[in-house]
Amino acid sequence: MDQFLAMAFAQLTWRESLRDIEACLRSLQPHLYHMGFRGRVSKSTLADANETHDWRIWADLAQVLIGIARPLYAGDPIDVDLNDTVYALDSTTIDLCLSLFPWARFRVHKAAVKLIFG
């Protein structure tokens, strides 16, 4: 749960590295409990969690959230006429030093937006 909260916080606040995430969360240490964090957030813990947790967990979570959001906004008019529903998910990458994080494969494209047609 702490990994999800940290990654969501990083996405919403435009953090650029695990060190940046850690420093920012440490500066908010007294408030982390109220944000749902269960303990201290450290760079190595985040790196280990990102290495071991399968990305499909987040894909499944996105599908659940889409399932919740779809009925909430079903009646809202949009400016574009589409045959199907389109969702844009941001998959911004965080730069990591390969000498310190050999598991982090190099990606050519950054801040790719994945469109899901439903």
TAPE-V250431 format. One record per residue. N is the residue number from 0. PSI is psi in whole degrees, 0 to 359 (* if undefined). Layout:
n=N psi=PSI
n=N psi=PSI
//
This chain:
n=0 psi=319
n=1 psi=324
n=2 psi=314
n=3 psi=314
n=4 psi=317
n=5 psi=317
n=6 psi=322
n=7 psi=316
n=8 psi=316
n=9 psi=319
n=10 psi=315
n=11 psi=334
n=12 psi=12
n=13 psi=40
n=14 psi=149
n=15 psi=352
n=16 psi=167
n=17 psi=324
n=18 psi=320
n=19 psi=318
n=20 psi=311
n=21 psi=313
n=22 psi=317
n=23 psi=316
n=24 psi=325
n=25 psi=327
n=26 psi=341
n=27 psi=19
n=28 psi=315
n=29 psi=339
n=30 psi=352
n=31 psi=323
n=32 psi=318
n=33 psi=338
n=34 psi=353
n=35 psi=357
n=36 psi=141
n=37 psi=344
n=38 psi=192
n=39 psi=148
n=40 psi=124
n=41 psi=155
n=42 psi=317
n=43 psi=324
n=44 psi=317
n=45 psi=318
n=46 psi=316
n=47 psi=317
n=48 psi=318
n=49 psi=329
n=50 psi=321
n=51 psi=333
n=52 psi=132
n=53 psi=138
n=54 psi=337
n=55 psi=339
n=56 psi=315
n=57 psi=328
n=58 psi=318
n=59 psi=319
n=60 psi=318
n=61 psi=319
n=62 psi=321
n=63 psi=315
n=64 psi=322
n=65 psi=319
n=66 psi=327
n=67 psi=318
n=68 psi=325
n=69 psi=309
n=70 psi=332
n=71 psi=327
n=72 psi=15
n=73 psi=324
n=74 psi=354
n=75 psi=130
n=76 psi=146
n=77 psi=161
n=78 psi=348
n=79 psi=138
n=80 psi=110
n=81 psi=145
n=82 psi=323
n=83 psi=165
n=84 psi=140
n=85 psi=132
n=86 psi=137
n=87 psi=120
n=88 psi=127
n=89 psi=128
n=90 psi=55
n=91 psi=136
n=92 psi=155
n=93 psi=127
n=94 psi=132
n=95 psi=148
n=96 psi=121
n=97 psi=335
n=98 psi=332
n=99 psi=332
n=100 psi=75
n=101 psi=341
n=102 psi=346
n=103 psi=103
n=104 psi=143
n=105 psi=134
n=106 psi=138
n=107 psi=321
n=108 psi=139
n=109 psi=155
n=110 psi=42
n=111 psi=145
n=112 psi=125
n=113 psi=127
n=114 psi=131
n=115 psi=122
n=116 psi=129
n=117 psi=*
//
